[in-house]
Each structure stands twice: as structure tokens, then as C-alpha cells.
């Protein structure tokens, strides 16, 4: 199909009755250069080199002179002040990267001595990237103009559909019941333009509504929308309003203040550092989720008017290969801020002086807060001039901190591990046990959270569930069904069977790690240890400590039995514990 032919003024050739159009306002077709479409068809990866939000491969990274790096930081702050940032009490400083191939890391530091409660900066909303810039808020007039571009979109893709009108109304997602009735008429082809104009009044609301539906049905995350928006903005180069901010994100390469990328960007050999940890499976699962979101980008591209209006021919999955989108997604993930008490469109925000320029800490109380006109930061403790500013990262375990931001906090009070238990589906009493579990707020497949420092409490929470699963005697099962509370200790031998199962489980989890705690400590003592391996070893070391604490708590319960030498009762249908 010749692209130039699609852009001719003959827009409504299927219509044969001009009298029906006498009262309709004329369309104005906005001409666009055909070579852009042709180039996309011939070179689907044209954007690979320049349009990624983060820097390209490590081998192509260049180390800039320190004076130029400092100049980039000063330029970012100058750009912020030029566009409305009030005087603030912070400066941008730099620290060297662990890898000499990469540029130094910028960080936000106090420009003067600070006291707890000081307002250090207030970034106006005009300098904050939020979803309302992506989803847009088009008027009816704007929607009418966009329809011209969308007509071309239908023409480009009509060979995938027997009836292109079906695709149009499918994209609109049931804009009006009356439109569907009109389509059932014998001469619906002649009524097409009337139907289109009846639909235009619904497009603006439908696009915003459908964009929100994509977000609330887990088909597309806010992070994917923000990443797509910034990738398109970067295509404009220096013409983009956000150029200084995007250049800073590029230089950071999705690295946190420890200069380590998320495991989502690690190689297969580097992911082996996480062997034995459930975090490795979480990384692979997150990557699958990013792939699913990538497959939804074409939908959000049309639903988000600000993107479709500017780039009607730059179909996302053709303009940006998956690997490029994944890098951009991780970069946005490392610096997005979750604002509280705001609308859905402002819930996730990219703040130029926020992360990754701000360092995260789990036991800090300071956090970025939204007002009607800005996003501001009030510090929670004194700082000396030159000290890096830290903010709270939310109640996240270390596995999530590593996955999202590339660091591990050894003093994290929110750290935890997961234990998944499930009732044996082959048990003849499975349905009765399932009913009892649900009555006590548990599921047939139940995940238990083991928080650091509260390992004994986690074991106490698990015991009633495991006792229930171990029951094989019908009389015991009847007694449990008759009672209203959790399953209590039935007999010493049954309790021993439950505790022995826990001991075997914790020992098996420890054996799944390729190293011991002592070996982990020795590796961390090496100052030349690879940064990615260092954070991975920190994570698995903290996990092993929690598992050891669980194992010790289980042994303590065994010693509390009336006779700790008693043999466990046979339990042919014990619950299953996932290693």
C-alpha cells in the first residue's frame, strides 16, 4: 500500500450520498509526510540507537570529564529554576561509579546546614511528569481533528480486518448503543459518516475512561505509560521541554545511589548470584509482566491523545523493540514516586529532584508529598552542608528494593521472606479442611509472611494451618469442624510431626543456596567485589539469617514438648511447603 495515497483529500470515498452530509461540518485533513511511514515499515528498529530512555550498551558508554558532568548537573538545576522552581536548599553533587565505564552518579545534597522540619525544595506541578500528560484531556474539537489521523491508521491496518468499521468501534469500546443500532441498518455503509460524527462526541470521554480501565484491570501499569511518554519525548531531542531531565535519566542508567542496575537488566550469569532466593523467580516474573505490558502499548498509544496526536504514525511496538522498552521501564521504575492523597492521574510521578538523585532509606521518615501546586520535601533530621539527602522508600522488603532500585538495606525493618503452604488436594478430607481453613481466614494455598525479628510469631501463625493439614483421623477432623477457633494442639506426636516438617523445610531452603552464611561474610569483606554480586550476596545473606531464625524457633518449640524424644505420628497427607 502506498502511504502517499492514504493521505489524499479523498477521505470519505465509501460514502455515496452527499445529501446526508449537508449539515455536517467539513473535515480538514492534516497532511503528513509519507516518507515517515515508509521508513517505519522498512526499518522497524530505527529507534533502537537513539530512542531508548537509558544509555546504550555498556561497551558504548563514554566517560565524560568531571567538569562536563558537573556542568550537566548545573544545567538541570538551572533549567528547573528557569521554569519555576523556587529557591531551594539543595545542590547536585557527584560520586564516582563503581564501574569506570559509566558516568559518575549525581545526588542531591544539602547546600547549607539543615534542621528537622526544613522545607528543602518545592517542585511545581508544571515540572512533574504524571499520567495526566499521557492520557490527556481532549475536547470534542481536538477529537475531531484526531479522527483524520485515526482514519489513516485504519487504512494502514484494514488488511487485518474484513470490515474496518468494526475495528473503529472496537477501539472506541462501545461509545454508544445507538451507533450499534445504526450499524444494523441495511444501508449502514451510507450512514457511516453520520455514525462517525455521532461517535466523535464520545471519543474524548471514552479515551480517558478506557485509559483508566487499562490501568485498573492490570493490563497496563502507570510505569509503562510514563516510560512510553518519555520515550516519545526523547525522539524530539533538544526540542523536547523535558530534554534536560531525560538526559539526566539517561546518564543515571536506571541505577540507584549504589550505582547498581535492577536485576531486570542483569545477564543470565549475573542472575545466578540470586540462586536459591525466591527473588530470582520474582525477577523473571516481573520481566514477563513487562512483556505483557509491551504488547498493550499500541492500545494506550491511541487511547492517550497526547501521544497519538503527536505521533500518529509511530506505532509503539514498531518504533521501540522490547529490549529498548524494558530499559526505559526500568529507568522509570527506579525514579518513580508514589504520591499520597492525589488523583489517579497524579498517583505516580517523576520528580526532577527526586529519585534517583535522592537516596532511599527504609528507616527514614522524610518523603515527597504533594500539594495542590507542587511536590515538596521536608527533611526529618539535621543535615550538614554537603550531606546527601535521604527519603523513605516505603514499607518494602529488600527483595523489592533490589528489584526496583538496585540496592539492599541491611537495617530494613520491613524485610521479610515468604513461605507458601497448601493443603494436599489428594487428601480425602480436603474439602472439610479447606472449609475450616477459610473459616479461620486462610486459603487452600496460603502465603505466610516472615518479618525480620518476628520469626517466632510467624511460626506460631503457621502451626494451626499445618496441624489441620496433618489430621488423618476422622474423629479428630470432626472435633476440629465442631470447634470455632484455629486448630489447637491435638497430641504430642502430631505436634512433633508438624515441627519436624518445618525443620526439614527450613533446612532444604538453606541447602538451596550455593553458599553458606560464613562464605557470604567473606565475600562481602572483599572491597573489590563486583557491585551486582555485592548487593545479591547482601540479599541472600539477610534471607538466610531469617531462615536460620525460623529454624531456631522451631527447635525451641520441639524442646517445649512434654517429651521431645517422642516419634512423630504418621501423616499421609501433610500440607505441601514450597521450597
ZAMARGU-4260 file (C-alpha; in steps of 0.2 Angstrom, whole numbers, plus 5000, padded with zeros to 4 digits):
<rodrens>
0) 5000/5000/5000 | 5007/5017/4995 | 5007/5028/5010 | 5005/5044/5000 | 4989/5038/4993
5) 4982/5036/5010 | 4985/5055/5014 | 4975/5062/4999 | 4960/5073/5002 | 4948/5059/4996
10) 4944/5054/5014 | 4926/5048/5013 | 4926/5038/4996 | 4915/5024/5003 | 4900/5037/5005
15) 4889/5038/4990 | 4875/5050/4996 | 4882/5068/4999 | 4865/5074/5003 | 4866/5066/5020
20) 4882/5077/5024 | 4874/5094/5020 | 4873/5099/5038 | 4889/5091/5044 | 4905/5102/5046
25) 4919/5099/5034 | 4934/5089/5039 | 4951/5096/5037 | 4964/5083/5033 | 4981/5087/5040
30) 4994/5082/5028 | 5009/5072/5034 | 5025/5067/5025 | 5024/5050/5018 | 5042/5045/5020
35) 5040/5044/5039 | 5028/5029/5036 | 5039/5021/5023 | 5054/5022/5034 | 5045/5014/5049
40) 5040/5000/5038 | 5057/4997/5031 | 5066/4999/5047 | 5056/4994/5062 | 5071/4996/5074
45) 5075/5013/5068 | 5073/5020/5086 | 5085/5007/5094 | 5100/5018/5094 | 5093/5034/5099
50) 5076/5032/5107 | 5080/5022/5122 | 5077/5031/5138 | 5093/5024/5146 | 5110/5024/5139
55) 5115/5010/5126 | 5126/4995/5129 | 5140/4996/5142 | 5153/4994/5129 | 5147/5010/5120
60) 5146/5021/5136 | 5158/5035/5137 | 5166/5043/5152 | 5164/5061/5152 | 5176/5073/5160
65) 5171/5078/5178 | 5169/5096/5174 | 5157/5092/5160 | 5147/5080/5172 | 5146/5094/5184
70) 5140/5106/5171 | 5126/5094/5166 | 5120/5094/5184 | 5121/5113/5185 | 5111/5114/5169
75) 5097/5103/5176 | 5095/5114/5191 | 5096/5130/5180 | 5083/5123/5169 | 5072/5120/5184
80) 5074/5137/5191 | 5071/5144/5174 | 5054/5136/5173 | 5048/5140/5190 | 5057/5131/5204
85) 5058/5142/5219 | 5075/5145/5228 | 5079/5128/5237 | 5092/5122/5249 | 5100/5108/5239
90) 5114/5106/5227 | 5118/5092/5214 | 5134/5084/5218 | 5143/5068/5210 | 5151/5052/5216
95) 5161/5040/5206 | 5153/5025/5199 | 5159/5008/5204 | 5161/5004/5185 | 5174/5015/5177
100) 5165/5013/5160 | 5150/5023/5167 | 5147/5041/5171 | 5148/5047/5189 | 5132/5047/5199
105) 5123/5063/5203 | 5115/5065/5220 | 5105/5078/5230 | 5115/5086/5244 | 5111/5099/5257
110) 5118/5116/5251 | 5118/5123/5269 | 5115/5116/5287 | 5098/5110/5289 | 5086/5106/5304
115) 5072/5094/5305 | 5056/5101/5298 | 5065/5112/5285 | 5057/5113/5268 | 5072/5110/5256
120) 5063/5111/5239 | 5046/5113/5231 | 5045/5107/5213 | 5030/5115/5204 | 5017/5103/5196
125) 5022/5110/5179 | 5039/5102/5181 | 5032/5085/5187 | 5029/5071/5174 | 5012/5062/5179
130) 4999/5052/5169 | 4988/5067/5165 | 5001/5072/5152 | 5000/5055/5144 | 4981/5051/5145
135) 4977/5069/5141 | 4961/5078/5142 | 4955/5082/5124 | 4940/5092/5119 | 4927/5087/5106
140) 4936/5099/5093 | 4953/5090/5097 | 4945/5073/5095 | 4938/5078/5078 | 4955/5083/5072
145) 4962/5067/5079 | 4950/5057/5069 | 4958/5062/5052 | 4974/5054/5059 | 4965/5039/5065
150) 4957/5036/5048 | 4974/5034/5041 | 4978/5022/5055 | 4963/5011/5050 | 4968/5012/5032
155) 4986/5006/5036 | 4979/4991/5046 | 4962/4987/5037 | 4970/4971/5029 | 4969/4963/5046
160) 4950/4966/5047 | 4936/4961/5035 | 4927/4977/5040 | 4937/4992/5046 | 4922/5000/5054
165) 4922/4986/5066 | 4940/4990/5071 | 4935/5008/5073 | 4921/5005/5085 | 4930/4991/5094
170) 4944/5004/5098 | 4930/5016/5104 | 4924/5002/5116 | 4905/5004/5115 | 4904/5023/5113
175) 4885/5022/5111 | 4871/5009/5109 | 4863/5020/5096 | 4878/5018/5085 | 4877/4999/5086
180) 4859/5000/5080 | 4863/5011/5066 | 4876/4998/5060 | 4862/4985/5059 | 4853/4995/5046
185) 4854/4988/5028 | 4862/5005/5022 | 4874/5006/5036 | 4888/5010/5024 | 4880/5025/5018
190) 4876/5031/5036 | 4894/5028/5041 | 4899/5047/5042 | 4884/5051/5052 | 4889/5037/5064
195) 4906/5043/5064 | 4901/5061/5069 | 4889/5054/5082 | 4904/5045/5089 | 4916/5059/5090
200) 4906/5067/5104 | 4911/5051/5114 | 4929/5049/5109 | 4936/5061/5122 | 4927/5054/5137
205) 4930/5036/5130 | 4949/5038/5128 | 4951/5044/5146 | 4939/5031/5153 | 4947/5017/5143
210) 4965/5023/5148 | 4959/5022/5166 | 4952/5005/5163 | 4968/4999/5156 | 4977/5004/5172
215) 4964/4997/5184 | 4962/4980/5176 | 4981/4976/5177 | 4983/4977/5158 | 4995/4991/5158
220) 5004/4999/5173 | 5007/5018/5176 | 5025/5014/5174 | 5023/5008/5156 | 5013/5024/5152
225) 5026/5035/5159 | 5040/5026/5150 | 5031/5027/5133 | 5028/5045/5136 | 5047/5049/5139
230) 5052/5038/5125 | 5042/5048/5113 | 5048/5064/5121 | 5066/5059/5119 | 5063/5057/5100
235) 5061/5076/5099 | 5079/5078/5106 | 5083/5096/5112 | 5066/5102/5106 | 5058/5092/5120
240) 5053/5103/5135 | 5059/5088/5146 | 5076/5086/5137 | 5087/5091/5152 | 5078/5079/5164
245) 5078/5065/5151 | 5097/5067/5149 | 5099/5065/5167 | 5089/5049/5167 | 5099/5043/5153
250) 5115/5046/5162 | 5109/5038/5178 | 5106/5022/5168 | 5092/5016/5180 | 5105/5015/5193
255) 5101/5019/5211 | 5113/5028/5223 | 5124/5012/5224 | 5126/5013/5205 | 5119/4996/5203
260) 5105/4992/5190 | 5090/4982/5194 | 5091/4963/5191 | 5079/4966/5177 | 5094/4972/5167
265) 5107/4959/5173 | 5114/4945/5162 | 5109/4927/5165 | 5126/4924/5173 | 5123/4939/5185
270) 5106/4932/5189 | 5115/4916/5195 | 5120/4927/5210 | 5102/4925/5216 | 5102/4906/5215
275) 5092/4899/5230 | 5082/4915/5233 | 5064/4917/5228 | 5069/4934/5222 | 5076/4926/5206
280) 5059/4920/5201 | 5051/4937/5205 | 5063/4945/5193 | 5058/4933/5179 | 5040/4935/5183
285) 5042/4954/5183 | 5050/4953/5166 | 5035/4943/5159 | 5024/4956/5166 | 5034/4970/5157
290) 5032/4959/5141 | 5013/4959/5143 | 5013/4977/5145 | 5023/4980/5130 | 5010/4970/5120
295) 4997/4983/5126 | 5007/4998/5121 | 4998/5001/5104 | 4981/5002/5113 | 4987/5015/5126
300) 4995/5025/5111 | 4979/5028/5104 | 4969/5030/5120 | 4982/5043/5126 | 4978/5058/5115
305) 4994/5067/5118 | 5004/5053/5111 | 4993/5049/5096 | 4991/5067/5091 | 5009/5070/5091
310) 5015/5053/5084 | 5000/5046/5073 | 5012/5035/5063 | 5024/5030/5076 | 5016/5014/5082
315) 5025/5010/5098 | 5028/4991/5095 | 5036/4996/5078 | 5046/5011/5085 | 5053/5003/5100
320) 5059/4985/5102 | 5055/4976/5118 | 5073/4977/5125 | 5073/4996/5122 | 5056/4997/5131
325) 5062/4986/5145 | 5077/4998/5148 | 5065/5013/5148 | 5053/5004/5160 | 5067/5000/5172
330) 5074/5018/5172 | 5056/5025/5176 | 5054/5011/5189 | 5070/5017/5198 | 5064/5035/5200
335) 5045/5035/5201 | 5037/5042/5216 | 5021/5036/5224 | 5012/5051/5229 | 4998/5050/5243
340) 4981/5058/5243 | 4981/5063/5225 | 4970/5058/5210 | 4974/5043/5200 | 4982/5053/5186
345) 4995/5060/5199 | 4997/5045/5209 | 5014/5040/5201 | 5026/5055/5197 | 5043/5058/5190
350) 5050/5072/5200 | 5067/5080/5193 | 5075/5082/5210 | 5068/5066/5217 | 5074/5048/5215
355) 5087/5043/5208 | 5095/5059/5213 | 5088/5056/5231 | 5094/5041/5241 | 5082/5029/5249
360) 5082/5023/5266 | 5070/5011/5275 | 5070/5019/5292 | 5069/5037/5286 | 5053/5047/5289
365) 5055/5060/5276 | 5045/5058/5260 | 5040/5068/5245 | 5022/5075/5247 | 5010/5083/5235
370) 5001/5099/5237 | 4989/5107/5226 | 5003/5116/5216 | 5019/5107/5219 | 5028/5091/5226
375) 5039/5096/5241 | 5052/5088/5253 | 5053/5092/5271 | 5068/5084/5280 | 5066/5074/5296
380) 5083/5076/5303 | 5098/5088/5304 | 5110/5088/5289 | 5127/5097/5287 | 5131/5106/5271
385) 5136/5093/5258 | 5127/5078/5266 | 5117/5068/5254 | 5098/5069/5257 | 5088/5053/5260
390) 5070/5049/5259 | 5059/5035/5265 | 5056/5021/5251 | 5040/5014/5259 | 5037/4998/5268
395) 5046/4987/5255 | 5056/4971/5259 | 5074/4970/5252 | 5069/4959/5238 | 5058/4973/5231
400) 5071/4986/5235 | 5084/4977/5224 | 5071/4974/5210 | 5065/4992/5209 | 5080/5002/5214
405) 5096/4991/5214 | 5100/4992/5232 | 5098/4982/5248 | 5096/4990/5266 | 5104/4979/5279
410) 5094/4989/5293 | 5077/4987/5284 | 5064/4984/5297 | 5051/4979/5283 | 5062/4965/5277
415) 5053/4948/5275 | 5053/4931/5267 | 5038/4921/5260 | 5033/4904/5265 | 5019/4896/5254
420) 5009/4882/5261 | 4995/4872/5253 | 4983/4858/5258 | 4985/4842/5249 | 4972/4840/5236
425) 4974/4821/5236 | 4968/4821/5254 | 4950/4813/5256 | 4946/4826/5269 | 4952/4840/5258
430) 4935/4849/5256 | 4932/4849/5275 | 4950/4855/5279 | 4948/4869/5266 | 4931/4874/5274
435) 4940/4875/5291 | 4954/4885/5284 | 4943/4898/5276 | 4933/4899/5292 | 4949/4905/5300
440) 4954/4917/5287 | 4966/4906/5277 | 4966/4899/5259 | 4969/4881/5252 | 4985/4889/5246
445) 4991/4901/5259 | 5006/4913/5259 | 5014/4917/5276 | 5025/4932/5279 | 5040/4930/5290
450) 5046/4948/5295 | 5063/4951/5301 | 5064/4950/5320 | 5047/4941/5321 | 5051/4924/5315
455) 5044/4915/5331 | 5027/4924/5328 | 5027/4918/5310 | 5029/4900/5316 | 5015/4902/5328
460) 5004/4908/5314 | 5008/4893/5303 | 5006/4880/5316 | 4987/4879/5316 | 4987/4878/5297
465) 4999/4864/5297 | 4991/4854/5311 | 4975/4855/5301 | 4983/4848/5286 | 4991/4834/5296
470) 4975/4827/5303 | 4970/4810/5296 | 4959/4803/5310 | 4940/4806/5306 | 4936/4809/5325
475) 4950/4822/5326 | 4943/4830/5310 | 4925/4830/5317 | 4932/4839/5333 | 4940/4852/5323
480) 4925/4856/5312 | 4914/4857/5328 | 4926/4870/5336 | 4926/4888/5331 | 4944/4894/5333
485) 4960/4888/5325 | 4966/4870/5326 | 4974/4868/5343 | 4987/4855/5348 | 4979/4838/5346
490) 4993/4827/5353 | 5012/4827/5356 | 5016/4815/5342 | 5005/4826/5330 | 5014/4842/5335
495) 5031/4833/5333 | 5026/4828/5315 | 5021/4846/5311 | 5038/4853/5319 | 5048/4840/5310
500) 5041/4845/5293 | 5046/4864/5297 | 5063/4858/5302 | 5065/4849/5285 | 5058/4863/5275
505) 5070/4876/5283 | 5085/4865/5281 | 5080/4862/5262 | 5079/4881/5259 | 5096/4884/5266
510) 5103/4870/5256 | 5096/4878/5240 | 5108/4892/5242 | 5126/4889/5234 | 5135/4897/5248
515) 5134/4897/5267 | 5132/4912/5279 | 5151/4912/5283 | 5155/4912/5264 | 5144/4927/5261
520) 5153/4937/5275 | 5169/4933/5267 | 5164/4939/5250 | 5157/4955/5257 | 5173/4958/5266
525) 5182/4959/5249 | 5182/4978/5244 | 5184/4973/5225 | 5168/4963/5224 | 5158/4966/5209
530) 5144/4978/5214 | 5130/4967/5207 | 5137/4952/5216 | 5138/4963/5232 | 5120/4968/5233
535) 5115/4950/5228 | 5126/4942/5242 | 5119/4955/5254 | 5101/4950/5250 | 5104/4931/5251
540) 5114/4934/5267 | 5099/4943/5275 | 5087/4929/5269 | 5097/4916/5277 | 5098/4924/5293
545) 5079/4925/5294 | 5078/4906/5289 | 5090/4902/5302 | 5080/4912/5315 | 5065/4902/5309
550) 5074/4885/5311 | 5080/4890/5329 | 5062/4895/5334 | 5056/4878/5328 | 5069/4869/5338
555) 5063/4879/5353 | 5046/4873/5351 | 5052/4855/5350 | 5061/4857/5366 | 5045/4863/5374
560) 5036/4847/5371 | 5032/4836/5386 | 5044/4823/5378 | 5055/4829/5365 | 5060/4812/5360
565) 5043/4806/5355 | 5041/4800/5337 | 5030/4809/5325 | 5013/4802/5321 | 5011/4796/5303
570) 5003/4809/5292 | 5000/4803/5275 | 4993/4819/5268 | 5004/4833/5276 | 5002/4850/5269
575) 5015/4855/5255 | 5028/4868/5258 | 5035/4876/5243 | 5054/4877/5243
</rodrens>
